[in-house]
Each structure stands twice: as structure tokens, then as C-alpha cells.
């Protein structure tokens, strides 16, 4: 059985996890190229995650959440437009929670064969060679992870 048979569509799935950074914009391009060179053998699920940084003893700030949601919608819309421009179809999703955990969860839920991510996101603390979120996704993902570097 190849990877494309397991989800019943005859196509494989690429989960494209993005955050609006330059590295994730490059990941959008590379995922689109991968679909094109495989004659559309894969469908793309574009995902961005709103990091849930609210602790159990805090009340979430609605205005801040609405701002993050609006930004997330802009991020996935931009990726969708870029992919559509190159005749690559996709669906979009926004998740809420710890970024790496949500990427892995959605990848499993969607039956993804690959996860495409940028090597470094827009997060504050960065590791020397690879972003900590990308590293966590690689560690816990059930499928292959393609880390796109600029």
C-alpha cells in the first residue's frame, strides 16, 4: 500500500503548517512545487495555529484572541491565494493550542503523508540551527516532515 491509498481519495496529503514568516512563505512555494511535480498526486491542507498561552487561572482576552484570529485568517488566505495562482488546490484550517502539538494532531486527524514547515518561525526564542517548534514537530509526527530552509 502506498501513502496515497490510505485516505481513500487516491491522493496523498500534505499538511502545510505556516505562521506568516518568510520561512513559512517559502514552505508554501515548496509544497506547491511538490504537488505540481507529482501531477497533483497530493492535496494540501494549509494550517496555522493560534498559540494558546492562556493559563488555567487567567481569563482570555477577547480582543487579543480576535486579533490573533484575524491574523491567522490572513495568513491562510495568503497561502491559499499563492497556491491557487499556481493551480494547486488546498483547504485551510486554523487550530488553537500549543503549536507543535496542534500541528501533529491535525496531521494525524487529516491522515497526512507529509508535513511541510519552515525552518524558523516568527517565535521569540530560536535555537541555533532549527526552530524549536519545527524540532518538536519532527520528534512527534507520525509521518515524514519536510523542513524548508531559505
ROTI-514838 format. One line per 3 residues: number of its first residue (from 1); their letters; for each residue x, y, z of N, C-alpha, C. Coordinates in nm, 2 decimals. Atoms other than C-alpha are relative to their C-alpha. Example, Ala and Ser with C-alpha at 12.3 -4.5 7.8 and 13.67 -1.06 7.14 Angstrom:
BEGIN
1	as	0.09 -0.12 0.00 1.23 -0.45 0.78 0.09 0.12 0.00 | -0.09 -0.11 0.00 1.37 -0.11 0.71 -0.08 0.11 0.08 .
//
This chain:
BEGIN
1	xxx	0.09 -0.12 0.00 0.00 0.00 0.00 0.09 0.12 0.00 | -0.07 -0.12 0.00 0.14 0.34 -0.09 -0.07 0.10 0.09 | 0.05 -0.10 -0.09 0.08 0.66 0.11 -0.13 0.06 -0.05 .
4	xxx	0.12 -0.07 0.05 -0.20 0.78 -0.12 -0.12 -0.09 0.01 | 0.12 0.09 -0.01 -0.42 0.47 -0.07 -0.07 0.01 0.13 | 0.06 0.01 -0.13 -0.47 0.51 0.30 -0.11 0.09 0.03 .
7	xxx	0.11 -0.09 -0.03 -0.70 0.81 0.29 -0.12 -0.01 -0.09 | 0.11 0.03 0.08 -0.93 0.67 0.02 -0.03 0.10 -0.11 | 0.02 -0.10 0.10 -0.90 0.97 -0.21 0.08 -0.03 -0.13 .
10	xxx	-0.09 0.03 0.11 -0.63 0.82 -0.43 0.11 0.11 0.00 | -0.10 -0.10 -0.01 -0.43 1.13 -0.34 0.07 -0.01 0.14 | -0.07 -0.02 -0.13 -0.17 1.18 -0.06 -0.04 0.13 0.06 .
13	xxx	0.03 -0.13 -0.06 -0.20 1.47 0.18 0.13 0.06 0.06 | -0.11 -0.08 -0.06 0.05 1.74 0.27 -0.06 0.09 0.10 | 0.04 -0.10 -0.10 -0.01 1.93 0.59 0.10 0.11 -0.01 .
16	xxx	-0.09 -0.11 0.01 0.14 2.27 0.53 -0.02 0.09 0.12 | 0.01 -0.08 -0.12 0.20 2.44 0.87 0.07 0.13 -0.01 | -0.06 -0.13 0.02 0.26 2.81 0.84 -0.03 0.10 0.11 .
19	xxx	0.02 -0.11 -0.10 0.29 3.12 1.06 0.01 0.14 -0.05 | -0.01 -0.14 0.06 0.33 3.41 0.82 0.15 0.04 -0.01 | -0.14 -0.04 0.01 0.71 3.41 0.85 0.05 -0.02 -0.14 .
22	xxx	-0.07 0.02 0.13 0.95 3.42 0.55 0.02 -0.14 -0.03 | -0.03 0.14 0.02 1.04 3.06 0.61 -0.13 -0.08 -0.04 | 0.13 0.07 0.03 0.67 2.95 0.60 -0.05 0.04 -0.14 .
25	xxx	0.04 -0.03 0.14 0.61 3.15 0.28 0.08 -0.08 -0.10 | -0.08 0.09 0.08 0.90 2.95 0.13 -0.06 -0.14 0.00 | 0.06 0.14 -0.01 0.73 2.63 0.26 -0.12 -0.01 -0.09 .
28	xxx	0.12 0.00 0.09 0.41 2.73 0.07 0.05 -0.02 -0.14 | -0.05 0.02 0.14 0.61 2.76 -0.25 0.05 -0.14 -0.02 | -0.06 0.13 0.02 0.79 2.43 -0.20 -0.11 -0.11 0.01 .
31	xxx	0.11 0.10 0.00 0.47 2.24 -0.11 -0.07 0.01 -0.13 | 0.07 -0.01 0.13 0.30 2.38 -0.42 0.08 -0.06 -0.11 | -0.08 0.07 0.10 0.60 2.27 -0.63 0.00 -0.15 0.01 .
34	xxx	0.00 0.15 -0.02 0.59 1.92 -0.48 -0.13 -0.05 -0.06 | 0.13 0.05 0.06 0.22 1.89 -0.58 0.01 0.01 -0.15 | -0.01 -0.01 0.15 0.29 2.02 -0.93 0.09 -0.11 -0.06 .
37	xxx	-0.10 0.10 0.07 0.59 1.79 -1.00 -0.05 -0.15 0.02 | 0.05 0.13 -0.01 0.39 1.49 -0.88 -0.14 -0.01 -0.07 | 0.12 0.00 0.08 0.10 1.57 -1.12 -0.12 0.00 0.09 .
40	xxx	0.11 -0.01 -0.10 -0.13 1.67 -0.83 -0.04 -0.13 0.07 | 0.02 0.13 -0.07 -0.08 1.34 -0.65 -0.03 0.03 0.15 | 0.02 -0.04 -0.14 -0.12 1.53 -0.32 -0.10 0.11 0.01 .
43	xxx	0.08 -0.12 -0.04 -0.38 1.76 -0.17 0.07 0.07 0.12 | -0.07 -0.08 -0.11 -0.26 2.04 0.06 -0.11 0.04 0.10 | 0.08 -0.06 -0.10 -0.41 2.13 0.39 0.09 0.10 0.07 .
46	xxx	-0.08 -0.11 -0.06 -0.29 2.47 0.50 -0.05 0.02 0.14 | 0.04 -0.02 -0.15 -0.28 2.51 0.88 0.08 0.11 0.06 | -0.07 -0.09 -0.09 -0.19 2.79 1.11 -0.06 -0.02 0.14 .
49	xxx	0.04 0.03 -0.14 -0.21 2.76 1.49 0.01 0.13 0.08 | 0.01 -0.11 -0.10 -0.32 3.03 1.73 0.06 -0.06 0.13 | -0.06 0.06 -0.12 -0.09 2.96 2.02 -0.09 0.04 0.13 .
52	xxx	0.09 -0.02 -0.12 -0.30 2.92 2.34 0.10 0.02 0.11 | -0.10 -0.04 -0.11 -0.09 3.10 2.60 -0.08 0.03 0.13 | 0.08 -0.04 -0.12 -0.38 3.14 2.85 0.02 -0.12 0.10 .
55	xxx	-0.01 0.09 -0.10 -0.32 2.97 3.18 -0.13 -0.03 0.07 | 0.13 0.03 -0.05 -0.60 2.80 3.37 -0.05 0.10 0.10 | 0.04 -0.10 -0.09 -0.61 3.08 3.62 -0.03 0.14 -0.06 .
58	xxx	0.02 -0.13 0.07 -0.65 3.36 3.36 -0.13 -0.01 -0.08 | 0.12 -0.02 0.09 -0.95 3.49 3.17 0.06 0.04 -0.13 | -0.06 -0.04 0.13 -0.87 3.50 2.80 -0.05 0.14 -0.04 .
61	xxx	0.04 -0.13 0.04 -0.87 3.85 2.65 -0.06 -0.01 -0.14 | 0.07 0.02 0.13 -1.13 3.85 2.37 0.06 0.08 -0.11 | -0.06 -0.08 0.11 -0.98 4.14 2.18 0.13 -0.05 -0.06 .
64	xxx	-0.13 0.06 0.04 -0.64 3.98 2.17 -0.03 -0.13 -0.09 | 0.03 0.12 0.07 -0.79 3.65 2.06 -0.06 0.04 -0.14 | 0.05 -0.04 0.13 -0.99 3.83 1.78 0.11 0.05 -0.09 .
67	xxx	-0.12 -0.05 0.08 -0.67 4.00 1.66 0.08 -0.12 -0.05 | -0.07 0.12 0.04 -0.49 3.66 1.65 -0.08 -0.08 -0.10 | 0.08 0.07 0.10 -0.78 3.50 1.47 0.00 0.07 -0.14 .
70	xxx	0.00 -0.08 0.12 -0.79 3.78 1.21 0.13 -0.02 -0.07 | -0.14 0.02 0.06 -0.41 3.75 1.15 0.01 -0.14 -0.05 | -0.01 0.14 0.05 -0.44 3.37 1.12 -0.08 -0.02 -0.13 .
73	xxx	0.08 0.00 0.13 -0.72 3.41 0.86 0.07 0.06 -0.11 | -0.08 -0.07 0.10 -0.50 3.65 0.67 0.11 -0.09 -0.05 | -0.11 0.09 0.03 -0.21 3.40 0.68 -0.04 -0.11 -0.09 .
76	xxx	0.05 0.12 0.08 -0.41 3.10 0.55 -0.05 0.05 -0.14 | 0.05 -0.06 0.12 -0.58 3.32 0.29 0.11 0.03 -0.10 | -0.11 -0.04 0.09 -0.25 3.45 0.15 0.06 -0.13 -0.06 .
79	xxx	-0.05 0.13 0.04 -0.12 3.09 0.13 -0.09 -0.06 -0.11 | 0.10 0.06 0.09 -0.44 2.97 -0.04 0.01 0.08 -0.14 | -0.01 -0.08 0.13 -0.41 3.26 -0.30 0.13 -0.04 -0.07 .
82	xxx	-0.13 0.04 0.07 -0.04 3.17 -0.37 -0.01 -0.14 -0.06 | 0.02 0.13 0.05 -0.13 2.81 -0.42 -0.09 -0.01 -0.12 | 0.10 -0.01 0.11 -0.43 2.88 -0.64 0.06 0.07 -0.12 .
85	xxx	-0.07 -0.07 0.11 -0.22 3.11 -0.85 0.08 -0.10 -0.08 | -0.07 0.10 0.07 -0.02 2.81 -0.94 -0.08 -0.13 -0.02 | 0.10 0.11 0.03 -0.33 2.59 -0.99 0.02 -0.12 0.09 .
88	xxx	-0.01 0.11 -0.10 -0.28 2.39 -0.67 -0.12 0.03 0.10 | 0.12 -0.02 -0.09 -0.60 2.34 -0.47 0.04 -0.04 0.14 | -0.03 0.03 -0.14 -0.60 2.33 -0.09 -0.12 0.03 0.08 .
91	xxx	0.10 -0.04 -0.10 -0.82 2.35 0.21 0.08 0.07 0.12 | -0.07 -0.07 -0.11 -0.74 2.57 0.51 -0.06 -0.03 0.14 | 0.04 0.02 -0.13 -0.76 2.52 0.88 0.07 0.09 0.10 .
94	xxx	-0.06 -0.07 -0.11 -0.69 2.72 1.20 -0.03 -0.08 0.12 | 0.02 0.08 -0.12 -0.63 2.54 1.52 0.05 0.09 0.12 | -0.04 -0.07 -0.12 -0.58 2.67 1.88 0.06 -0.09 0.10 .
97	xxx	-0.07 0.08 -0.10 -0.33 2.53 2.13 0.15 0.02 -0.02 | -0.15 0.00 0.02 0.04 2.46 2.16 0.03 -0.04 -0.14 | -0.02 0.01 0.15 0.18 2.49 1.81 0.04 -0.14 -0.04 .
100	xxx	-0.05 0.13 0.05 0.38 2.17 1.77 -0.11 -0.11 0.02 | 0.10 0.10 -0.03 0.11 1.96 1.94 -0.12 0.01 -0.09 | 0.11 -0.01 0.09 -0.16 2.10 1.72 0.03 -0.04 -0.14 .
103	xxx	-0.05 0.04 0.14 0.04 2.05 1.40 -0.01 -0.15 -0.01 | 0.00 0.14 0.00 0.09 1.69 1.49 -0.14 -0.06 0.01 | 0.14 0.05 -0.02 -0.27 1.64 1.60 -0.08 0.01 -0.13 .
106	xxx	0.07 -0.02 0.12 -0.41 1.79 1.28 0.06 -0.09 -0.11 | -0.06 0.09 0.09 -0.16 1.59 1.07 -0.06 -0.14 0.01 | 0.06 0.13 -0.03 -0.29 1.27 1.23 -0.14 -0.01 -0.04 .
109	xxx	0.14 -0.01 0.03 -0.65 1.37 1.20 -0.03 0.00 -0.15 | 0.01 -0.02 0.15 -0.61 1.46 0.83 0.06 -0.12 -0.07 | -0.07 0.11 0.06 -0.41 1.14 0.76 0.11 0.05 -0.10 .
112	xxx	-0.11 -0.06 0.09 -0.12 1.35 0.62 0.11 -0.10 -0.02 | -0.11 0.08 0.03 0.16 1.17 0.45 0.13 0.08 0.02 | -0.12 -0.09 -0.02 0.40 1.47 0.49 -0.05 0.13 0.07 .
115	xxx	0.02 -0.14 -0.06 0.42 1.79 0.70 0.11 0.09 -0.06 | -0.10 -0.10 0.05 0.59 2.09 0.53 0.00 0.11 0.10 | -0.02 -0.11 -0.09 0.72 2.35 0.77 0.12 0.08 -0.03 .
118	xxx	-0.12 -0.08 0.02 0.96 2.64 0.76 0.10 -0.03 0.11 | -0.11 0.04 -0.09 1.29 2.60 0.94 -0.01 0.09 0.13 | 0.01 -0.09 -0.11 1.23 2.90 1.16 -0.13 0.09 -0.01 .
121	xxx	0.12 -0.08 0.01 0.91 3.08 1.25 0.02 0.14 0.06 | 0.00 -0.13 -0.05 0.82 3.41 1.40 0.01 0.01 0.15 | -0.01 0.01 -0.15 0.85 3.29 1.76 0.12 0.08 0.06 .
124	xxx	-0.11 -0.09 -0.06 1.07 3.49 2.00 0.13 -0.08 0.03 | -0.12 0.07 -0.03 1.32 3.23 2.12 0.03 -0.10 -0.11 | -0.04 0.09 0.11 1.51 3.05 1.85 0.12 -0.08 0.04 .
127	xxx	-0.12 0.08 -0.02 1.75 2.76 1.86 0.10 0.03 -0.12 | -0.11 -0.04 0.09 2.08 2.79 1.67 -0.02 -0.05 -0.15 | 0.01 0.06 0.13 2.01 2.56 1.37 -0.14 -0.02 -0.05 .
130	xxx	0.14 0.03 0.03 1.64 2.48 1.38 -0.09 0.05 0.10 | 0.10 -0.05 -0.09 1.34 2.64 1.53 -0.05 -0.11 0.09 | 0.04 0.10 -0.09 1.22 2.46 1.84 -0.13 -0.06 -0.03 .
133	xxx	0.13 0.06 0.04 0.87 2.42 1.71 0.02 -0.10 -0.11 | -0.03 0.10 0.11 1.00 2.25 1.39 0.06 -0.12 0.06 | -0.07 0.12 -0.06 1.22 2.03 1.60 -0.10 -0.09 0.08 .
136	xxx	0.10 0.07 -0.07 0.92 1.93 1.82 -0.09 -0.08 -0.09 | 0.08 0.07 0.10 0.71 1.85 1.52 0.07 -0.12 -0.06 | -0.07 0.12 0.06 0.98 1.63 1.37 0.01 -0.11 0.10 .
139	xxx	-0.01 0.10 -0.10 1.01 1.45 1.70 -0.12 -0.08 0.02 | 0.13 0.06 -0.04 0.64 1.37 1.75 -0.09 -0.04 -0.12 | 0.09 0.03 0.11 0.49 1.35 1.40 0.00 -0.15 -0.04 .
142	xxx	0.02 0.13 0.04 0.36 1.02 1.27 0.05 -0.02 -0.14 | -0.03 0.01 0.14 0.47 1.10 0.92 0.13 0.07 -0.03 | -0.12 -0.08 0.03 0.76 1.25 0.73 -0.02 0.15 0.01 .
145	xxx	0.01 -0.14 -0.01 0.84 1.61 0.79 0.11 0.06 -0.09 | -0.09 -0.07 0.09 0.99 1.84 0.53 0.02 0.13 0.06 | -0.03 -0.13 -0.05 1.17 2.13 0.68 0.06 0.09 -0.11 .
148	xxx	-0.04 -0.09 0.11 1.21 2.41 0.43 0.09 0.11 0.05 | -0.09 -0.10 -0.04 1.51 2.63 0.46 0.02 0.10 -0.11 | -0.02 -0.11 0.10 1.57 2.96 0.29 0.14 0.01 -0.05 .
//
